[in-house]
Amino acid sequence: MTLTMFDASVPVFVNALTNMRDWLAKAAAEKDEAALIEARLAPDMRPLPAQYQMASDTAKNGIARLCGIEAPAMADTEASFAELRDRCDRTIAFIQSVDPSQLDGSDERTVSLRFPNGMGYDFVGRDYLTQFALPNFFFHVTTAYAILRAAGVSVGKPDFLQHLGPPNAP
């Protein structure tokens, strides 16, 4: 069986966004939400909500670009854990709404990525996914995890990989 573009993208994005959503429940039970909303790893880095927003944007825009469709617009206004959980849920719902056949041929589809300054990259789909979308997505996922961990939330590697469930081999 061949690894498809769907296999390499949709479940990966959904699993990580589901994990991220669940970290917020642990954070809410253990720490002050207002302080965590402002938390960041370094003064020149964006705070926790921005990490969730950028992970969401990378996932939904990545899937949309690969499918040749429009991603839903989401204003970056989340200021609470409830709003961040909702953003994760809306992103997951969009990604899961994509039929696997919409990604057929996307490995060779041209994907143009432009930044606000006008610069950017042109990729073929498989390179866009493996060289930009997934690394950028996991940068923001990992940064959100690190912000929570640095703030004393008891997230650990099992939380990062919770989509695997309990070990299934003796």
C-alpha positions in Angstrom: 0.0 0.0 0.0 1.3 3.4 -0.9 1.4 6.4 1.5 -1.0 9.0 0.0 -1.0 12.7 0.4 -4.2 12.3 2.4 -2.4 9.8 4.8 0.6 12.1 5.2 -1.5 15.2 6.0 -5.1 14.9 7.2 -4.6 12.4 10.1 -1.3 14.1 11.1 -3.0 17.5 11.4 -6.1 16.2 13.1 -4.2 14.2 15.7 -1.9 17.1 16.7 -4.8 19.6 16.8 -6.8 17.2 18.9 -3.8 16.8 21.3 -3.4 20.6 21.4 -7.1 21.1 22.3 -6.7 18.6 25.1 -3.7 20.3 26.6 -5.9 23.3 27.3 -8.1 21.2 29.7 -5.0 20.2 31.6 -3.7 23.8 31.6 -7.1 25.1 32.8 -7.1 22.7 35.7 -3.6 23.5 36.8 -2.8 27.2 36.1 -4.2 30.7 35.7 -5.7 31.0 32.3 -5.0 34.7 32.0 -1.3 34.3 32.7 -1.0 31.4 30.2 -2.8 33.4 27.5 0.0 36.0 27.7 2.8 33.4 28.1 5.6 33.1 25.5 9.0 31.4 25.4 11.0 34.5 24.6 10.2 38.2 24.4 10.4 38.2 20.6 8.1 35.2 20.2 4.3 35.3 19.9 2.2 34.2 22.9 0.3 31.0 23.3 -2.9 31.9 21.4 -0.8 32.9 18.3 0.9 29.5 18.4 -2.6 27.8 18.2 -3.7 30.2 15.5 -0.6 29.6 13.4 -0.9 25.8 13.8 -4.5 26.1 12.8 -3.8 28.3 9.8 -1.0 26.1 8.6 -3.2 23.0 8.8 -6.3 24.4 7.2 -4.5 26.4 4.6 -2.2 23.6 3.8 -5.0 21.2 3.1 -6.9 23.8 1.1 -3.8 24.7 -1.0 -3.2 21.0 -1.7 -6.9 20.5 -2.7 -7.1 23.7 -4.7 -10.0 25.0 -2.6 -10.5 27.9 -0.2 -9.8 27.5 3.5 -12.3 28.9 5.9 -11.3 32.4 7.2 -10.7 32.5 10.9 -9.9 35.8 12.6 -7.0 35.6 15.0 -9.1 36.9 18.0 -9.0 34.0 20.4 -8.4 35.2 23.9 -9.5 32.3 26.1 -9.0 28.5 26.3 -12.6 28.0 25.2 -12.0 30.1 22.1 -8.8 28.2 21.3 -10.5 24.8 21.8 -13.3 26.0 19.4 -10.6 27.1 16.9 -9.1 23.6 17.0 -12.5 22.0 16.6 -13.4 24.2 13.6 -10.0 23.5 12.0 -10.4 19.8 12.6 -13.9 19.8 11.1 -12.7 21.6 8.0 -9.8 19.2 7.5 -12.0 16.2 8.0 -14.6 17.5 5.5 -12.1 17.0 2.7 -12.7 13.8 0.8 -9.5 11.8 0.3 -10.0 12.0 -3.5 -9.6 15.8 -3.3 -6.0 15.2 -2.5 -5.4 12.9 -5.5 -2.7 14.3 -7.7 -1.8 17.0 -5.1 1.7 15.6 -4.8 2.4 17.2 -8.3 0.0 20.2 -8.0 1.8 23.6 -8.0 1.4 25.3 -4.7 2.3 29.0 -4.6 2.9 30.5 -1.1 3.1 34.3 -0.9 3.9 36.3 2.2 2.5 39.7 3.0 5.8 41.3 1.7 5.2 39.8 -1.7 8.0 37.2 -1.4 7.3 33.5 -1.3 7.8 30.1 -2.7 6.5 27.9 -5.5 6.4 24.2 -4.7 5.1 21.0 -6.1 2.5 19.6 -3.6 4.7 16.9 -2.0 7.5 19.4 -1.4 5.0 21.9 0.0 3.7 19.4 2.5 7.0 17.9 3.5 9.3 20.9 3.4 7.0 23.7 4.5 3.5 22.8 5.8 4.4 19.9 8.2 7.6 21.5 9.6 5.9 24.9 10.1 2.9 23.2 11.7 5.0 21.3 14.1 7.1 24.3 15.0 3.9 26.0 16.3 2.6 22.8 17.9 5.9 22.3 19.7 6.1 25.9 20.7 2.6 25.8 22.2 3.6 22.6 24.1 6.8 24.3 25.3 5.0 27.4 26.5 2.6 25.3 28.6 5.5 23.1 29.9 7.7 26.1 30.8 4.7 27.6 32.6 4.5 24.5 34.8 1.6 22.7 33.2 2.1 19.0 33.6 2.1 18.1 29.9 4.6 15.5 28.9 5.5 13.3 25.9 2.5 11.1 26.4 0.3 14.2 26.0 2.2 15.2 22.8 1.6 11.7 21.5 -1.7 11.0 23.1 -3.3 10.1 19.7 -1.4 6.8 19.9 -3.3 5.7 22.9 -1.9 3.2 25.4 0.9 0.9 24.2 -0.4 -2.1 22.3 2.6 -4.3 22.2 3.9 -6.4 25.1 
